[in-house]
């Protein structure tokens, strides 16, 4: 955090030092205040770069997908199902499988309901178009939603909290760069086994190498929800419903259903219009097909372009007459302001990325998680050296220390428990998908209790070990409970399953390394504070939960 | 292929920049290099990094190119850093 000089600035120091000192305080306290939530947002956000792969792994009944099915046919099949289950609906919207996702999803407007319940949703088997008959799970969507909605509260509250934390993160990044003016001079410097100095080097390294990413991800994260955080500009500029709809259409491919005529009319086959879009954008680059007023003379079909290969989420779609199949409107660009938002949004999500770029996103984002984690740990490492009595730290110190354990080591345990519950909960359990999530939070709460009850260092070692064990055993559990053991996945070239489980092992190795290092760590010189208050800070700083 | 080339260029660039730092030279060679060599290493490092940027933009366009360039520089710097740390750890046992 601070460049090793956190003593209050003395009066009469040069101005530069004063600014760096105040920036250091800002960095420390802004970082600490939101550090735990930021860590959770960062870690769950990081694994969300493999959101579709997580979802695939959590639905092992669905066969491995070597090539995505033809979107035109899938759209046709799901539309046929919706025509029976949602016949009276004024709007169906079908999310199509992609190279990474092997399910179709849909939501449709429920004519009998208003407000939040106005939409129903479901998941569908691309091969049959029927509702998915596999274990109920939220899959990777849970981590994705959690990283900005949190849970057990209205998404609105979650997003305000997430935005507050992201704003502090931005403050911490900028004040951090000013505080550690030496980070660019100390580039590539790591002083091993020097206690606080080593933590600082590691923290700097994790921050600086990924600095463009960390800044981008925080800023663009705020941009994704900017109209919620700061609605006043758009509220003042766009007042009538028509104006508001014009603004929305710059950001979203959602086309509201117009008034139906009331006259029935046969629909053009959905597959035919999707094929027209495929000719324009490529076979596997269709994201969504929305059908407004199906079966009515005023039916409209909107085919939305996928995000592969373009760094923007700005809407690009083709609007067809649902009865004649004629192209009514082709939307392929938006205004510059909307496009800026579209680009930043896409940069945050990284959905355009090819496999290599996705791994780069994942790794640098993981470094960002570690940056937040090392920052949190440093707060205690630095203060432990100055404790009057290291055996009886003051309340604030204990609080930070225990919360650090429960978040940094406890969250990975809870996330692994979420995957375990996916394999172990019985198939027919009522609200099975919700119970997977409940178990995640129950295990996390247990980790907090454990962190409070155990001595700090033991708690670190035990939770890191537990996390590593849970992750290592997940492929074993999968081999026992499904027909898709790791060796078969590798033999059959199913790289989603194989890659996922090898990735779990890599993360397990990371946690195990941290556990071993923490267990082996021996403070070299425990300072005898009561007799020698001026003990060497560098030696004292080594008394950490260091890893 | 583009990704591999990009990564190797970034790796070479950061390796040259790291070698251009006195602390690294002390660790690796036990002495500081001449200032002429240091200057050449630094220029080479920056030129190679800029060349990598040019490659990225040429091959993938500005938007995708900048994104993957940013990822490759982060990873390459991390790898150079890791190699230096590892070297420092292994050296005393020789």
Interface residues (C-beta under 8 A of the other chain):
Chain A: X187 X188 X189 X190 X192 X205 X209 X210 X212 X213 X216 X309 X310 X311 X312 X343 X347 X352 X353 X356 X357 X360 X361 X363 X364 X367
Chain B: X3 X17 X18 X21 X23 X24 X63 X64 X67 X68 X70 X71 X72 X73 X74 X75 X77 X78 X80 X81 X84 X85 X88 X89
